[in-house]
Amino acid sequence: MTAISVFADGSDTRRASVSAGQIGKLWGLAEVQVGDAIGTPRRPPNRHQFAPPTLETVVVPRDPRDRGALRAALAQLAEQDPLINVRQDDVRQEISVSLFGEVQKEVIGATLAADFGLAVSFRETTTVCVERLAGPGAAAERLGEAPNPFLATIGLRVEPAAVGAGVRFRIEVELGSMPLAFFRAVEDTARETLRQGLHGWEIPDCTIAMTHSGYLGKHSLGHQRFNKSMSSTGEDYRKLTPLVLASALRQAGTVVCEPVHRFRLDVPADTLGPLLAALTRLHAVPLSQVTHGRALALEGDIPAARVHGLRQELPALTRGEGVMECAFDRYEPVTGVVPTRPRTDDNPLNREEYLQRVTRRAREPQPR
């Protein structure tokens, strides 16, 4: 860090330090990201410092020739703010970003125009759901046994985990049963695969256990060099893991959960009737209400997908006097039609399609 300034009384002044409760500006922190701790915290940091983004949208360059530049610009913004969570869909040639609200579209659009000279538009905002395991599931594919085309043996068991536990990977086979690099390939690929569950949504909390392992050591023909086609490589484990994990997830089943926000409305008391009717239509659930003379404070839950609609209707419902506060609270199972998200990976849920894609890519010449 090379300099500090502290904001007070409408201006900022260079200082030697910034204290709790003050607003400061720091220079020289080139690698800092949103959520990083600065200084020495008095207690261990809470891993859930920020609520997850509950919305996403596709960003479209006004000039199709700017698609590559847009991808690079969004990647740079994501380095500064990982919560943007850029998703690249090579199949549909689309780039999507996560949002906390509609206003963030304007901020991202203005930043891309001012800092990168890119004019963009945004598609309709959609809700970001998650998937949770409905139960345990297990699957295994063994080297040399059909229909496994890879030189690897992998067995995986998945189990539900508590909300907020994250993804935990453990090994239930002998560590000496194959090279450590192959175990790492399985774990890394499994974590990546869980970003898109059975319905395309991330599975943020579960336990994965590796129950079977095996490999084919280095072989060659005669005195020739190492023959890749006769020996297991990390690529075999990276390609087989999604298929095994997809089978385990199918057996376990998943439940799609949508984000729910807790809201507080401060409105004129005489607008309660129309307001309750609107809340019912928006699938919101009032939980408490307190009247102070002509003012009413109303709290409740509302699906994240309906928050923007409530914000738009509130002025008309309350004669422009209503004030709304809203924040993410939790995920709840979706009722009715289960939403799906288009996949951006090689789709291990469709074995034939998956094998065609990874095999075709393996045959394509690699750039030098």
Number of C-alpha atoms within 10 A of each C-alpha: 8 7 13 17 18 18 15 11 5 5 8 14 12 14 12 9 11 16 8 6 6 9 12 18 13 14 10 10 11 8 8 13 14 13 15 10 10 8 6 7 8 6 6 7 11 8 8 9 10 11 12 17 18 22 19 24 19 18 23 19 19 13 10 10 9 16 19 10 14 22 19 13 17 22 17 12 18 17 16 15 14 15 20 22 18 20 17 16 14 11 11 10 10 16 19 20 21 24 23 18 16 14 9 13 21 13 11 18 16 16 16 18 13 11 9 14 14 19 17 19 12 16 12 9 17 16 19 23 24 24 25 25 25 15 15 19 21 22 21 21 22 19 18 13 11 9 9 16 15 22 24 27 25 23 21 28 24 23 20 20 18 11 12 11 12 13 16 15 18 13 15 14 15 10 11 7 12 18 14 10 12 21 20 14 18 25 22 14 18 22 17 13 21 22 16 21 27 23 18 21 22 20 24 21 20 21 18 24 18 21 18 19 23 18 21 15 13 14 15 14 9 6 6 8 10 12 12 12 12 14 16 23 21 16 16 19 24 21 21 23 26 24 25 23 29 25 20 22 26 17 18 19 17 20 19 25 20 23 23 22 23 21 21 20 18 19 25 21 18 12 15 16 10 11 20 16 11 17 17 12 10 16 13 23 16 17 12 10 14 12 13 9 8 9 15 19 18 20 20 17 22 25 22 27 20 17 20 12 12 18 14 10 13 19 14 11 20 19 11 12 12 19 15 15 12 17 16 20 17 16 20 15 16 15 10 6 6 12 16 14 16 13 18 16 16 17 21 21 18 11 15 10 12 18 18 12 13 12 11 10 11 11 8 8 7 7 4 3
